[in-house]
Amino acid sequence: MEQQQQQWVEFEMTKEFRDRFQEALDNGETDFIRKTLDSVKAADVTALLYEFTTDEGKYVLDLFPVELQSEIVNGLYPDTRKNFLKAYTSAEIIILLNHLASDDAADILHELPIKDREEVLAGLDSELRMQVTELLRYEANVAGGLMAKELIKCRVHWTVVQCVEEIRKQAENVSKFYQVYVVDAEDKLLGKVALQDLIISDARKIVADIYERDIVCVETYLEDWEVAEIMRKYDLESVPVVNVKGQLVGRITIDDVVDVITEQAEEERQIMAGISEDVEEDDSVWRNTRARLPWLLIGIAGGLMNAKFMGLFEAELARLTAIAFFTPLIQATGGNVGIQSSSLIVQSLANPDFVDEGLWKRLVKVFFVAILNGFFLSVLVFGANVLLFREYHLSLIVSLALFSVVIFASFIGTLTPLILNRFGFNPALAAGPFITTTNDLLGLTLYFFTIHIFL
């Protein structure tokens, strides 16, 4: 008999599809919904749920098997999932969690109110309940909070036959495994044995004769970003987790680490954009406002300081109004140079393989780069000003001020993230509105002092 294989259908969200799907929801066309999503991957169904209300999303999910429902709910963003699960009773949540891995079930339990959490935890299957209870002891941002309890392990004194039999028993609860962890009688991690070695080895051999003692592992208290760097450095698809006694307690897979890397990238991008908390575009108006307002206020304060500072040079402005024309040029150039310098430093600090060359060597390099950039930009601006304004003296002063701004903005952009990192702050702060506002004020200061001295 020829076996039929279900093909994956590429999913694309269009306005026409969304409108037609909404119409199907409004009219209760369950056959259309089932047929439309029959061969669509769970991740695509998850993306579809963001387009509809919680009640509509639950209506769609109730049409799927429980295993698929669990996978779809698990794929939702935590904030969205937290609100989405409010439409579910504790009994319904228990059914969903019983079809998830222990780490995913623990993550969802963390998002529930304490009363609901205890009720759901009590209703889980006994083995899953024990695993999740242990995971809930750990904070979400450490290895213990990332790990799953499901893994395959064998005793060091077992034969290959015993090991294979154990794999058959444990494999039902573990997906995507390529090696078996080897432990002693006290569950202390000793090493690993590859599936290939088990297959080609003599059935009577002892695991102690074929396992690899060189194994990378992480402790339960290690922070999530450190786990991500270890897995990236050693190109691991999974890594075992041990407690302070060296006992094997779980494993972390690459999909969990990808989530950590994505969250870190989003956090740094928001910090560099001047957003003070984690928000999404579809969050409430108030939350989006609250996240953006602090750095906008700092920018306003910097702008007011710039205006007040320019007022100190009212006499120079009255004598030659043309000098005001070049303030945007000075500020924009200083801001751009500062952001370039700070972004490179932030990138270097984020690289765990980066070797610090020392502050003075770094500053010397920055100085020569700034001199070259400042020279080329100053010559270009001088030539353009002479052609446009026919004012050689003013053109020379503007070019000299621009050269000074490039030098100082480079140093500020280099030192600021290093200082922030030294005192435990996120250096990405230096690549956003902070450095722009600072360099605006610095640029104006240098510009008007240059004019005051030479004009």
Buried (B, 14 or more C-beta within 10 A) or exposed (E): EEEEEEEEEEBEEEEEBEEBBEEBBEEEBBEBBEEBBEEBBBEBBBBBBBEBEBEBBBBBBEEBEBEBBBBBBBBBEBBBBBEBBEBBEBEBBBBBBBBBBBBBBBBBBBBBEEEBBEBBBEBBEEEBBEBBBBBBEBEBBBBBBBBBBBBBBBBBEBBBEBBBEBBEEBEEBBEEBEBBBBBBEEBBBBBBBBBEBBEEBEEEBBBBEBBEEEBEBBBBEBBBBBBBBBBBEEEBEBBBBBBEEBBBBBBBBBEBBEBBBEBBEEBBEBBBEBBBBBBEEEBEEEBBEBBBBBBEEBBEEBEEBBEEEBEEBEEBBEEBEEBEEBBEBBBBBBBBBBBBBBBBBBBBBBEEEEEEEEEEEBBEEBEEBBBEBBEEBBEEBBEBBBEEBEBEEBBBBBBBBBBBBBBBBBBBBBBBBBEBBEEEEBBBBBBBBBBBBBBBBBBBBBBBEBBEEEE
